[in-house]
Amino acid sequence: MSIDVRYHKALFIAVISLVAFLVFRFFFGYISPFLIGFLIALLLEPAVRFLTQEKLNFRRGLASFLCLVAFAAAIGGVGVWIIGAVTREAAAFLEAAPIFIDEMHQMLSAYPLYESTLANTVEGVGEWFKSQSIRAVGQMPEVLIGLILVWVSAYFFMKDRKVIFERAASLSRKFPEWVRQYSQTVNERLKQAGIGFLKTELILALIVAALCVGVLWMIGSPYALMVGLIIALLDVLPILGSGIILWPWAAYLALTGDFIQAIWLLVLFGAVTFVRNALGPRILGDRIDLHPLAALMAIFIGIKVFGLAGIIAGPALVIIVKEIVKM
């Protein structure tokens, strides 16, 4: 390998790493709706191609619109059913909450510091819920605008796919040949990895949700669907995870004398942790052509460097470096 080739590879990796750091560290919140829209467009591209083939002969704009509507309807239909079921379980939980609080009061009233600690805890929790509720209401317009941008950008990414890629190719011709060569290879691999990442997260979320709902239903929890889905959502966030619900719940059951259910919850925590930390990197590694250990390290280091966006940025940078080194 010549010195020029090694220099070009090192320079390309350094520039891409710097750009990724700046984008994911400081600008991810601004580009995330368009990034999500682009990933949705990639996910639905096979369906669009099916509708635009010679036998069906749909225009690409109409095919893109129909696929996006069908995708949104599927998500919306499932969402409405889940929201209805979760709302019923949440209402039942709120109705039973005073009973749980009274039981905890009776169990902990023997401790001298209990009264002051409980008062401070309740006050702190109340203030937290109040501040978070105000914050959530204040962010609703921003969330709504973000959702609109996701669907609109996804539509245009699908409808004008050819034009967008042609303009990107035209812009790339202004760069040196070695930059275009590396960029083309990286672009293809990142598209494959993006679809693989989406499928991996969907598979893991479905596995965790099914596991949690199934175990909670088996032990007779009246809030199986609500809590199971909440755990599945929290499990996607490495900072929180399933333990934020399962550990306090298991401790409460153990204090009330229900050791069997407490043990089941700890077993569930272990199973969810195994799925996320052991099975997750393996599935992701298979789909983006990385060793499970490399995928796990990329995600962990990415989160440390870029924050939550590192879940995407970490593996993406590893893929870029791997492909450039292979060339």
N, C-alpha and C positions, 0 to 999 in steps of 0.2 A: 504494500500500500504506500503510495507516494505521500510526501509531506503535505502537498496541496490538498489531497483528499482528506487526510486526517484533520487538517486545519479547517476545511469546509464543514466537516462533520461536527467538530467541536464548536465552531462558530454558530452553526445552525441550532445545535442543542442548547447553547447558552442563550441565544436570542429567544427561542421558543420558551425556555424556562423562565426568562425574565418577563416576557409577555404574559405567560400563564400566571405568574405570581401577581403581576399588576392587575390583570383582569379578574382573577378569582378572589384576590384579597380585597380589592377596592371597588370593583365595578360589577361584581356578580349579581347584586341585587337589581341593577339597571338592565342587564341583558338576559336575566333568567327567564322572563316570559317568552322571549324570542328563541332562546335555547330550547325550552320545553316544546314550543311550537315546532321547531325544526326536528326534534326527536319524534314527536307525534307524526309529522309528515313522513319521516323515514319508516316509522312503524306501519303506516297505512299505505305506503307506496305499492306493495304487491297487490292490494285490493284495487287501487287506482289503475294499475296496469291491466288487471283482469277486465275491468269495465271498458277500458279504451282499446282493447284488442280488436282485431278486424271483425270478429263474429258479432260482438256487441256494438262496437263503434260509437261509444259515448264520447262526447267532447270532454276534454280533460278538465275544464272548469266545472262542468256538471258532475263528472265522476268524482272530483275532489270534494265538491259540496255534499254529494250523497254519502260518500264514505265518512266524512266528518260528522254529518248529522247522525248516521247510524252509530258511529262510535260514541258520540255524546249521548244519544238516546239509550244505548246499552249501559253506559256509566250512570246516567240519570235514573234509569229504571231500577237498577240494582241499588243505587243510592237512596231512592225514595223508599224502597222496601226496608232497607237497613235502618234508615232514619226513623221510620214508623215503629219498627221493632225496638230499636234502642230507646226511643222516646217513652214507650210503655214501660220498659225495664227501668229507665231513669226515674219515672214517676213513682214506681213501686219502691225504688231505693230511697228516694227522698221521703216517702211516707214512713219507711222503716228506720230512717236515720236517727230519730230521737231515741229509739230503743237501743241502738248500738252505742250512742253517746251515754245513755244511762248505765248500760252495762260496764262501760269503761270507767265511769265515775265510781261505781260501786267497787270495782276491782282495785282502783288506785287510790281510793280515799284514805287508806291506812297509812300512806306515805306522808311524812310531815311537809315536804316541799310540794306536795301534789297540787294544793289549791292555787298557790301563786303561779306554779309552772303551767297549770291548765289554763288559768286566766290569761297569762302571757301568750300561750300557744294559740288559744282561740282568738285572741285579739290580733295576733300576727297573721293567722290564716285568714281571718275576716278582711284585714287590710289588704292582704295579697290578692284575694278574690276580687275585692272592690277595684283595686288598681288595674288588675288584668282585664276585668270586665270593661272598664272605661277605655283601656287601651284597645281592646278588641273591637269595641263599637267605633272608636276613632279610626281604626284601620280598615273598616268595612269598605269604604269607597275605594281605597287603594287596592284592596284584594279584588273587588269587582272589576276595576280597570285592568288589573293584571290578568284576570281570567279572560276578559274580552280580547286583550292583546295576544294571549296564548292561542285562542281559536282563530282569530283573524290572521295572525302570522302563520299558523299551521296551514290555513287555506291557501294563502299566497305562496308558501313554500311548495305545496303540492301542485297548485295550478300553474305557476310560472317556474317550475323546476328547471326546465330546459333553458329558459332565458337567464335565470340566476346563475346556473352553472356555466353557461357560455360567457357571461360577463365576468365571472370569477376567473375563468380560463384566460379571457382577454387581458384582465389585469395582471395575471400571473406571468404573461409573456413579456412584461416589462422588467422582470427580474432575470438574473443570470440563469444559465441552463442548469447548473448544479442545484440552485435553490428550487427551480421548478420540478426537477427530478425528485428531490427529497420531499417537497410539498405534496406531490401527487401520491407518492407511496404512503405518506403519513395520513393524507386525507382519506384514502380508501380504508386504511386500517381503523381510523377513528370512527368512520361511519359504521363499520362492522362492530366495533367495540361499543358504540353508543346504543345500537339496537340490542346487543348482548347484555349491556348493563340494565336497560329497561326490562328486558325479559327476566333477568336474574332477580331484580328487586321485586318484580311482580310474583315470581315463583316463590321467593322467600316469604313475602307478605302473605300469600295464600296458605303456605305451609304453616306459618306461625299462627295465623288466624284460625285455621281449621284445628290445629293442635290445641290452642287455648280454649276455643269454644267447645270442642269435644270433651276435653278433660273437665272443664267447669260444669258442663251439662251432666257428665257422668257422676260427679260428686254431688249433684243436686243443687248447684247454685242457681238461684232465680234470676241472676243477672249475667248469665253465661255469654249471651251474644254481645251485650254492651261492653262488659269488661274484656272479653276476648278480643274484640275489635280495637278497643283502646290500647290494649297491650301490643297488638300487632302494629298499630301506628307508632307507639312509643319505641318499639323495637327497631324501627327504621332509623331513629335518632340515636347515635352512639353515646351522646352526652347523657341521655336519660335511660333508655332501655327498659326492659320488662321488670327489673328488680324494684323500680320505684313504686310499683303496685303490689307485686307478689310478696316481697319481704315484709312490709308492714301488715299486709293481710294475713300472712302466715303467723306472724307474731301475735296478732289479735286473736286468731283462732286457738293458738296454743295457750294464751292467757285465759280464754274462756273454757278451756278443757277439751276442745275438739282437736285432739292431736292427729287423728287420721287425716282430716281434711288439710291440716297444716302441713303434714308430710307430703300430701298430694301436690300442694301448691309449690313446695320446694322442689319436688320432682319435676313439675311443670317448668319451673325456672331453669332447672338444669337442662331440660330438653330444648327449651327456647334458646338458651345460651349455646348449646351444641349446634343447633340449626344455624344460628347466625354466625358463630365464630369458626365452626369446623366445616359445615356443609356449604355455607355461603361463599367463602373464598374458593372452594372447589368448583362450585357451579359457575361462579364468575370467571375463574381461571380457565375453565373449559371453553367458555363462550368468547373470551377475549384473548385466548391463547397465551395465558400466563400461568406459571406454577402457582398452586394455592397459597404457598408461603409468600411468594412475591406479591400476589394480589392482596393478601392480608397486610403485609408491610406497607404496600403502596397506599392502601386506604388509611391505615393508622397514621403514617407520616403526613399524608395529605391533610388529614383532619387537624394535626398539630400545626401545620404550616398555614393552611388556607382557611381553617375553620370548617364549618359544615360543608362548604363547597368542595372541600378536599376529598369527599367521597367520590366525586367525579374527576377532579383535577389530578389526584394522586395516580390512579391507574392510567389516566390519559398520558401523563408525562412519562411513565414507565414504558408504555407502548411506543411512544415517539422515540425514546432513547433506544429501545430494543430494535426497532425497524431501521433507524439510522445506522446503528452499529452493524447490522446484518448486511447493509448495502456495500 
